[in-house]
Structures are given as C-alpha cells and as structure tokens.
Amino acid sequence: MSFAIPSTTSDYLLEGDPAIRWQTMRDLLNLPAEDWRVEQARMLSDGWGARFLESQGADGNWPKARWTDTVWTMCTLVTIGMPPRTPGMVQGFENIVGRLMPLGKAVSRKALTEEMDLCHLGFWLRIGARFLPKDERLPALTRVILELQMADGGWNCRIRTKRNVNHSSFHTTFNVLEGLKEAAIVGIVDLAEFKSSESRALEFMLQHLMYRSDKTGEIIDQRFLDLAFPSYWHYNVLRGLDYLRETDAIHDPRLKDALDYLESRRKPNGRWPVEKRIPGDTLFDMEPMGQDSRWNTLRALRVLKAACR
C-alpha cells in the first residue's frame, strides 16, 4: 500500500530543524541514506543538536536540574537522532555510569539493582549503545536488564524497593525496551534473544490496548493520551506507537483503538499539536506548547504509514 503526505505537510516538516528534516527524509519520503545522513550530520553544527552540545560543561556534564541534567540531555540527544560519533558523549556517559559501573571493573548486579532504578539502567544502555557501542560494560548491563523482565512481559522500577511487585509499568517497559533496541542494533545483545524479550513486552502492552486496563477497559491514566515531547521517563500512547511502528505488532488489530485516537488528534491543517509540558526545567524549548508540532506530526505520520493507514 502506498503512502503519501500532502506537499504542504512535507514542506512544513522540511522547514524545521535538521533533526526533523533528516527523519522526514528517511521515514516519510524514503530518500536514500546518502541524502538524509548529510542532513543528520548538520545537527552537530546547527539547530537543536548544536544548542544541546553548546550547553555541555568542560567536565562533560550538563546543568544539574530536572530535565537538564546529563542523563536527560543525553537521552534527548538519542531521541532526536544525533549521529553516533557526536563529540563529548564519552565523558558524559562516564559521568552518568562511573559510580556504579567503574571502568575496568566487573559490573556488580547487586549495586545496579539495589542502588539504581531500572528505568535508569535502560537509559544507560540506550545512551551507551548509541554513542559507545564497544564499551566493555554494556553486555553485563544488558544481562541484568534482561534478567529483570517480569512474568507478565514488561518491567517495573518499583522492584528495587517493593519486592512483591508483580505487574509491569508502562513507563519502565518502554524505558527499557528503547535501551535494549539500541543494544540489539549494534550487536550487544543477541538479536533472537532481544526479539523474544521484546515480543513478550509488546504482548503485555497489546493486552492493555496501549493505555487501558486489561480488566475494566478504563483509561489507566489520562496523561497517557497527552501529546508530550520530550517525554523523558514518562510513557504516552504516541511514544509507544512510535516504538511499535518498526515491529510486526504495528499490524495487530488490538491497536485499532490507539490508532483511532491518534488520528482523531490530527488538526484540520494535517498537523498534530504538542501539549502539556512535563513540569521541570529545560535548557531551551524546542517547540512552543499548545501549537503545531513538527515532532508529533513526524512521529504520528510515520506511525500511520507503518500501520498502513
């Protein structure tokens, strides 16, 4: 099935930041890699990517505050698609993981599981796999994460403090999945093992129709329907669907409800808004809240493309 977007929409996206342009070229316009990689490289010197890099201190850290700290900034850099060989990432990563995973020493499962939330282990793996795929600590980190997968298929940060937790968290599940996916891309985890783990996690989400109780059918949390970006550790339906678009699960009939909701949020001009900033500090605002969003328009369109809508 062919998929086409109006020229007014593609023009709107291509007038945006290099981070938007290169992903539009790759995911919606199907341009060859030699074209979109040139645009991706521009992120190092232009737009949001360059602004994030300019905010990094000489010690490798970003300003310490909610959503500006090093781990959140580096996660955002992965999300917007910064090239793997981005300068400054080695020191930034070491500042995040060095206390619990000192370079040159064996990775302590006990330290990771007792002193750090599982979500952050997912962030560490995601950042490391993108920017330092040969780091010797990443296979052990991956193993710890895989071993913490719960019986229902997902993951939950609360297991660190509440050992009797037996139901997965939507938030944690995607924070972990995004890390494991990056690890699988660069060969840190065996692809077949990752796919098996991913399949169990996605089945957990599909049983909940991406945002509903599997027992009552009620919406679990209205915030799951917010079109927020960046989402940091928070789950929302668009974030979940954007992950599923690269899996066979995107064609599962249980996604009809979530896909219908996504389509219902399209404005008459063919765009999607960005809304409800997650409270906290930012280094700068990539997009004005409550207005048309290139990020959400890009993500929504590539989801609908993958779902053959």
C-alpha positions, -999 to 999 in steps of 0.1 A, spaced: 0 0 0 15 34 -10 16 62 15 18 98 5 15 130 25 4 164 12 32 186 -1 21 213 24 28 189 52 61 177 39 72 213 32 62 221 68 84 193 82 113 201 59 113 237 70 121 225 106 152 217 125 178 193 110 166 167 134 131 169 119 144 171 83 166 141 83 140 118 99 113 131 75 136 123 46 143 88 59 109 78 73 83 96 52 100 105 19 121 73 16 151 92 4 184 73 1 208 72 31 234 93 14 209 122 14 195 120 49 228 113 65 241 146 52 212 163 69 217 143 101 253 155 103 241 191 103 228 186 138 263 189 151 266 225 140 230 237 136 197 238 154 187 219 185 215 194 184 242 221 184 224 240 211 224 210 234 261 204 227 269 241 235 253 237 269 277 209 279 303 219 305 340 213 304 335 184 328 312 167 304 281 174 323 250 194 315 235 218 341 221 199 371 183 204 372 152 184 364 153 176 327 185 195 320 209 171 338 233 149 319 212 117 317 181 136 304 200 156 279 218 126 265 186 106 263 171 135 243 201 135 220 195 99 212 158 106 207 164 134 182 189 113 163 223 127 170 250 109 150 268 81 169 301 99 167 290 130 184 318 147 204 315 149 242 295 117 246 323 96 262 328 119 292 291 125 296 284 87 297 312 81 322 298 108 344 265 90 345 276 54 350 310 57 365 300 55 402 281 22 399 300 8 369 336 19 372 356 14 340 379 -16 342 360 -33 370 333 -61 369 298 -48 367 280 -55 400 245 -68 396 239 -61 433 249 -25 430 228 -19 399 197 -35 413 199 -21 448 211 15 441 196 24 408 161 24 393 156 0 364 144 29 342 179 45 345 196 12 336 175 14 304 187 50 298 223 40 304 221 11 279 204 33 253 230 61 256 259 37 257 248 16 228 243 47 207 275 65 214 299 39 229 288 6 215 321 -11 222 321 -2 259 330 -34 278 304 -28 305 273 -28 282 269 -66 278 268 -71 316 244 -42 319 222 -58 292 222 -91 310 210 -75 343 181 -58 325 170 -89 306 170 -109 339 147 -84 355 119 -89 329 87 -98 348 64 -127 343 37 -105 326 63 -95 300 73 -60 310 95 -43 336 88 -21 367 112 2 385 94 -5 418 110 -39 422 140 -21 437 120 -10 468 90 -33 467 100 -69 461 64 -81 458 56 -61 427 42 -84 401 27 -61 375 48 -42 349 49 -5 344 42 11 310 68 38 318 96 13 327 88 -11 300 94 15 272 124 30 290 140 -5 290 128 -15 255 143 16 239 177 7 255 175 -29 245 167 -20 210 197 2 207 218 -26 221 204 -51 196 211 -27 167 248 -27 174 251 -63 184 255 -60 222 226 -84 227 218 -114 205 190 -104 181 170 -135 186 171 -131 224 161 -95 221 132 -102 198 119 -129 222 121 -104 251 106 -76 230 77 -98 219 67 -106 255 69 -69 264 48 -58 235 22 -85 242 18 -70 276 12 -36 260 -12 -50 234 -33 -68 261 -38 -33 276 -46 -17 241 -16 6 249 -34 26 276 -64 8 291 -69 -16 320 -70 -52 308 -97 -59 334 -121 -29 331 -112 -13 298 -109 20 315 -82 45 307 -54 39 332 -40 74 333 -53 104 312 -17 115 309 -10 85 286 -31 104 260 -11 137 262 10 145 231 40 155 252 76 159 238 102 153 251 86 127 274 117 119 295 107 88 316 70 92 310 50 69 288 23 81 264 5 64 235 23 82 207 57 73 222 45 36 224 32 36 189 63 52 176 82 23 190 58 -3 176 60 11 141 92 -9 135 78 -41 147 53 -66 134 30 -56 163 20 -24 144 -4 -45 124 -20 -61 155 -58 -55 154 -57 -46 191 -40 -13 181 -72 0 164 -83 19 195 -49 36 199 -45 44 162 -80 58 161 -72 81 189 -40 92 172 -59 100 140 -85 119 160 -59 143 172 -49 154 137 -59 191 132 -77 203 101 -43 216 87 -30 180 88 -7 186 118 -6 174 154 -1 197 184 24 194 213 9 199 247 13 198 285 49 203 291 61 179 318 69 202 348 106 210 352 135 230 338 146 228 302 178 241 285 155 256 258 121 249 243 123 230 211 87 238 203 61 261 218 35 243 239 -1 241 226 9 249 190 15 228 159 44 204 164 68 191 138 79 164 162 45 150 168 34 154 132 65 135 121 60 107 146 23 104 140 27 102 103 54 76 104 32 55 128 2 58 104 24 49 75 37 18 92 2 8 101 -10 12 65 -35 39 75 
